[in-house]
Amino acid sequence: MDIPIWVSIPFEVNVAEIELSLQESLIELQIDEIMRAKFKEGKYNIWKTNDVATKYPLLWDKAQLSLTSIKSNIKKLVEKHQPQGSH
């Protein structure tokens, strides 16, 4: 998996080193003391919470896409599709 550095260490990464579209959201996350404390506890995966999904949806979406190891095989899914008749 190719996990961006800002996902691994969001409170330490230099914002100027990430893509421009994420910079403002990451700055807001970095100054969020509650999220910083929860991240430092180590027991709390901020990328899998509703807090981040609600407050920082752009970051959450990008983090979720980079953390998933499941690759979709659309062709295989379409081949296995079984249309249902009307009832």
C-alpha positions in Angstrom: 0.0 0.0 0.0 1.1 3.5 -0.7 0.1 5.6 2.3 0.7 9.3 2.1 3.0 10.7 4.8 0.2 13.1 5.9 -1.9 10.1 6.8 0.8 8.5 8.9 2.0 11.6 10.7 -0.7 14.3 10.1 0.5 16.5 13.0 4.2 16.5 12.0 4.2 16.7 8.2 5.0 20.0 6.6 1.8 21.2 4.9 3.7 22.7 2.0 4.8 19.2 1.0 1.3 17.9 0.3 -1.0 18.5 -2.6 -2.4 22.0 -2.6 -6.1 20.9 -2.5 -5.5 19.3 1.0 -3.3 22.0 2.6 -6.1 24.1 4.2 -7.9 21.1 5.7 -4.6 19.7 7.0 -3.8 23.0 8.7 -7.2 23.0 10.4 -6.6 19.4 11.6 -3.1 20.3 12.8 -4.5 23.0 15.1 -7.3 20.9 16.4 -6.0 20.1 19.9 -8.7 17.4 20.6 -7.8 15.5 17.5 -4.1 15.9 18.2 -4.5 14.5 21.7 -6.5 11.5 20.5 -4.0 10.8 17.8 -1.1 10.9 20.3 -2.9 8.4 22.6 -2.2 5.8 19.8 -5.3 3.8 20.6 -7.5 6.1 18.6 -7.4 5.8 14.8 -8.6 9.2 13.7 -9.0 8.1 10.1 -11.7 5.7 11.0 -14.0 8.0 13.0 -17.0 10.1 12.4 -15.2 13.1 13.9 -12.7 13.3 11.1 -15.3 12.4 8.5 -17.6 15.3 9.6 -15.0 18.0 10.4 -12.5 17.2 7.6 -14.3 15.3 4.8 -11.7 15.9 2.1 -8.9 14.5 4.3 -11.0 11.7 5.5 -12.0 10.7 1.9 -8.4 10.8 0.7 -7.1 8.9 3.8 -9.8 6.1 3.4 -8.9 5.6 -0.3 -5.2 5.3 0.6 -5.8 3.0 3.6 -7.9 0.4 1.8 -6.1 -2.7 0.5 -9.2 -3.9 -1.4 -9.0 -3.4 -5.1 -12.3 -3.6 -6.9 -12.7 -5.8 -9.9 -15.7 -4.2 -11.7 -15.5 -6.7 -14.6 -15.8 -9.7 -12.2 -18.7 -8.0 -10.3 -20.6 -7.4 -13.5 -20.0 -11.0 -14.7 -21.5 -12.3 -11.4 -24.5 -10.0 -11.4 -27.7 -12.0 -11.5 -30.7 -9.9 -12.5 -33.8 -10.4 -10.5 -37.2 -11.0 -12.1 -40.2 -9.0 -11.1 -42.2 -10.3 -8.2 
